[in-house]
């Protein structure tokens, strides 16, 4: 069952403190984390918290952003249905936290993204991520690739069956240019992503590579040689959005 604060003013007080001083935000987030670990918030309270997420995730104090992410990890894990309508609100702030200078913050943002995939779907997240692949931060690009590589590596062939072909094609078009990125971690992550896609979608990926305009001939030759060493689990498993 959804739970509401015992005192009608308790949620209002926490909500006000989340928008107050840094000290008050930290105290409110600590209290809120304890609450959500033990009980479910009412869907209206979840909605109000999601509306504040961008402010919390963009806070200059990393402890605020870290604690906000810890709260989001728990809520999405327990109340994915309540969070589902707010994915588009969460994504921009989470994108920036993937580029955070502190590893713990990046790791928590990664976990929230994985929770969003479970709460929504991979197809929905691919669409929401589409505008962010050209982000100037190499850490953000590496983080996005890391999320997708984990999902593709652990999800098996069925992971793409619920994805519309246009979104998977769009993903390939976003990832291929990153094979030539200036940062080696991004280049490696992009190559791994194409290899994971080939593992679960087989010849369909080869056909998309054949029409790609983003690779130099030498890059395409090297990538095809890598794919030739992989045995796809099963070909043609991209869904039609049904």
N, C-alpha and C positions, 0 to 999 in steps of 0.2 A: 504493500500500500504506500501511496505517497504520504509524506509526512510534512506537517507544517510546524513552524516554531511554536512552542507551548505558549509563549506570550505573543500577542498580536503585534507588539512593537519590536520584537527581537529581530526579525528579518529586515524591517525598516531601519533599525539601528545599524545592523551589519552593512546593509546596502549603502547607507550614508557614510560609514567609516571607510568603505572601499573607495570612495571618491574624495576622501579627506587627506590628511597628512600622511607621509610615509610611515610614521610610527603607527598611526591608526590603521592604515591599510594592512600592515604586517600582522597586527593583532587580530584584525577581522578575518584575514585569510587563514591564520592559525586556527581560529575558532571554527571557521567554515570547513576547513579540512577535517577537523575532528567530527563535525556534524555529518558530512557526506560519507565518511568512512563507516558510519553506523546506521544511518537512515537515508531514505530517499527524500529529495526535495520535491515540493509540489511543482507541477509543470510550469506554472506561472513564475515561480521563483527561479526555475532553470532558465526560462526565457529572459528574465530581467538580468540574470548573471551573464548570459550570453551577450546581451546588449552592452554590458560593461567590459566584455573581454578585450576589446581592442585597446581601451584605455589602460587596462591592467597589463596587457602584454607589451605595451609600448612604454611602460614606466621606466624611468632612468635608473631606478634602483634594481639591481639584478635579483635581489632577494624577493622583491615583489613579483617580478616576472616568474621566478622559479616557483614560488608558492602558488601563484595563479595557475601555472601549468600542472602542478601537483594536484590541485583541486580538479582541474579539467580531466586529468587522467582517470581519477576515481569516478567522477560523474559520468563520463562517457562509457567507462567500463560497466557501471551499474545501471545507467539510465540512457542507454543509447537511443531508444525510441524518442525520448524527450529532447535529446540534443539534435536529432536528425534534421529538423527544419532549419537549424542555425549553422549548418556547415559552411555556407557561403560567407556568413559573417565572421566565422572563426579563421578561415583560411588565410586572409592577408596578414593578420597578426602572427599566425603560426609560421608563415613563410619567413618573416623577418627574424623570428627566433631561431630558425634553422641556421641563420648567419651570425648568431650571437658568438661573442668571443669566448664564452665559457662553455665547456663541454657538457656540463650537467644540464644547462638550459637547452642546448641542442638535442641532447638525448631525450629530454622530457617532451620537447616539441615533436620529435620523431614518434614517441609513444602516443601522443595525442593524435597524430595523423593516422597511425595504424588503427586506433580506436574509431576514428571517423570512417575509415574504410569499412570496418565491421558494422558501424551504425548506419551508414548510407549504402554505398557499394563502391567498388573500384571504378566503375563506369562514371558515376557521379563525381568522384574525386578527380578523375582524369580531366573532366570538363572544367572543374573549378581550378585546376592547376594550369590550364592551358595558357593564360596570360602571363604566367610567372617564369617561364623557362628562359627568358632573356634577361633575368635578373643580373645585375652587375656583380653581385657577390659570388665568388667561387664557392664559398661555404654553402650558400643557399642551393646552388646547382648540385653540388656534391650531396647535400642533404636530400634533395628531391630524388636524385638517382638512388641513394641508399634506401629510401622508403620503397621505391618501386622494385628494386632488386630483391629486397627481403620478401615483399609480397609475391613476386613472380617465382622466387626460389622455393618458397614454402607452400604456395597455393596450388601447385600442380596444374595439369592441363585445364581443369575446370575453371580456373580463375578468370579466363577470358570469355567464357561462354555467355556471361551476362553483360559483356561490354559491346557497345555498338561499334561497328567496324570503323566508322568515321573517327571515333575517339582513339582507337588503337592506332589507326593510320596517322592521326594527328600526333600521338605520342612518338611514333617513329620519326616523324618529320621534325619534332622538337629535339629529339635525342641525337640524331645523326650529326648535326652541326657541332655538337659538343665533343665528338670524337677528335675534332681539331682544336679544342679549347687550349688556351695557354697554360692552364693548370693541369698537371699530370694526374691528380686525383680525380678531376672531372673527366678527363679523357678515359681513364681506366673505368670509371663508373659508367660512362656512356657505352663503352665497348661491352662491359658486363651486362648492361641492360639489353642490348640487342641480342646478346647470346642467350640470355634468359628468355626473351621473347621467342627466339628461334626454337628453343627447347620445348616451349609449350604450344607454339603455333606452326612450326615447321615451314614447309614450302611457301606458305602464304607470306612469310617475312621475306624470303628470297625474292619473291615477285615484287614486293614493295621496294626492296633495295635496288632492283633493276631499273626502277623509274625515278630513283632519288636524284636530286639535283644538288645535294649538299656535300658529296664526297668527291675528292680528287680520285683519278683512276687508281693511283697507288694505294690510297686508303681503302677503296672498295675492294681491290684485289686482296689486301691483307685481311679485311674483315671476312670476305667470303672464304678465305683459306682457314680462318679460325672456325667458322661455322661448319665447314666441311668435316671437322674433327668431332662434331657433336651429333649425337643420335637423338632426334626429336622424340619426345614421349608419344606425341600423336599430332598429326597435321590438321590444319584447317578447323581450329576450334574457336575461332573468333565468332562471337554471337552477332545477331542481327538487330539487337535492341528490343527484342520481344519480351 
